[in-house]
Amino acid sequence: MTAPRTRRALAATVALSALLSACVQNQQPVASAQEIQTYTANYPPELQRLYAQVPAQGKRNLVLNHMRAGLAAMDLGHFTHAEASFDEALAVIEAIYADNPDAERARSVWYAESVKDFKGEPYERAMAYYYRGLLYMMKGDYQNARASFRGGLLQDSFMEANERMASDFGALAFLEGWAGRCANFDPGTVNASFTEAAARNPGLGAPPSSANTLMIVETGAAPRKLQAGDRREVLRYARANPAGVSTARFVLGGQSVQGVEAEDLYYQAATRSGRWVDAVNEGKVQYKQGTEVAGQVATAAGAGLLAASAATGNRDMAGAGAAVLLVGLIAQVAADSMKTEADARQWDNLPGNIVLATTTYAPPSSNRRNAPAPGAPNAEAVIDRNGATMTRSLRYSQAGGCALAWGRELPATRIPDEAPFSRPGGR
C-alpha cells in the first residue's frame, strides 16, 4: 500500500503535469457571434466572410486572415480596406522578423510551428510587402512603395529560426528600381536595383528611360504546402492548378507589349537562395526527440523509486522518487510543447506567377513629356496557357509621371472562408 506522503507527492506531481499540459495546449477563445457581426459590419458584404475570420480565429491567424482579406479587398477595388489589412499584417511581421534579441526569441523553436502565431514563410511575407508597395504606387507614393519593395527583399532573406540567406526575389528588386525612378531617385541607386533584378532574372533589366507605364498580371494559383514525415514534421511544396503560364502579353490603348515572367512563386517557396529544399523542420525533430528520451528515462526512474518506497516504507526514497518523477514529467511536457509538426497554414489566394512589362504610353495630343494620358485607357492582359488564351482586364491608375496597370487571372475572392490548416491541430 502506498504511504500517505508518497500519495500526496505523486498527486502533486500529476497535478503540476496536468497544469503544464493545459498551458501548452490552451487555445485562444473564439470571438462571439455578436462580436464577429459588429466587426464585419464595417466591411463590404462581399468581403465580410473573409474579414469574419479575423475576430473568429484571433491572434493566432491574425496575419494570415488580413493577408487573405486584404488581397481580396485590393482585387475588388476596396483599396482603403486593403491598405489597412496589409498595414496590420506588416506591423506584426516586422515585430518578429527584425534584427533584435526580442525578435530572435520570437523565432525560437520552443513552441509548435502549428501553434505559433502565423507569420508566413519567406515568400508569403515578401508578397505582403509586394502588395503594400503596389497600393502605394496606385496613390503615387513612390518613396514608400520603394521602401516596401525593399522590405520584401529583406523578408525573403529571413529563413527558419534565425538563419539569413541572400534574397533572390528578382521581381521585388525590379519594382524597387521602378518606384525609385518614378520618385526621381538618384539614377545610380535606381540602376543598382535594376542590376540586382537582372542578376536574378535576365528578363528584368532596366527598362527604356522613356517607359512610364508598368503593367502586371498575376497568373495561376498559389503553391500548396504539404506535411510529410512520420510526425508530419517536414514542410513540402507542390504546384497548384492551374500552374505556370506559357506567355502573357499586354494591350494598352491599342499597343501590344509582350510580358516577361518576373516571378514563379512555387520556385520562391521551394528554394532558399536558389537552392531547392525539402525538410524545413528537420532540426527541430532531433531536438524534440532528445528531450523526450531524457523525460522518459527520468519518469521511469522516479516511478521505480516510488514503487520501491511503497514496498519498503522508506519515506526519503518516496520523496526522491517523487522529485525525479516530477523532473521526468516536466521534461516530457516540455518535449510535447516543442511539437515539430510543420506549419502548413497558407496564404491561398496568392498567384502562381507574376508577369510584367513596361511601355511608353502617351497619345499624340499630350504635351507632357513621358506622361500618361489623363483618364483610364483600356488595359488588358492576354494570357496563353498551353495554347488556350484568356483575356483579363487590368486596373489602371496614374499618379505623377508614372502609371500602373494591374490585374489577376483568378479572382482573389475565389477561396474558402478559412485558410487551409488554419484550425488548431492543423486541419
Secondary structure, DSSP 8 states (H G I E B T S, - for coil): ---HHHHHHHHHHHHHHHHHHHHHH-------HHHHHHHHTTS-HHHHHHHTHHHHHGGGGHHHHHHHHHHHHHHTT-HHHHHHHHHHHHHHHHHHSSSSHHHHHHT-SSS-TTTS-----HHHHHHHHHHHHHHHHHTT-HHHHHHHHHHHHHHHHB-STT-B-----HHHHHHHHHHHHHTT--HHHHHHHHHHHHHH-GGG----TT--EEEEEEES---EEEEESTTS-EEEEE--SS---SEEEEEETTEEEE-EEEEEHHHHHHEETTEE---TTHHHHHHHHHHHHHHHHHHHHHHHHHHHHHHH--HHHHHHHHHHHHHHHHHHHHHHHT---------TT--SEEEEEEE----TT--STT---SS---EEEEEEETTEEEEEE-EEEEETTEEEEEEESS-TT-S-SS-TT-STTT-
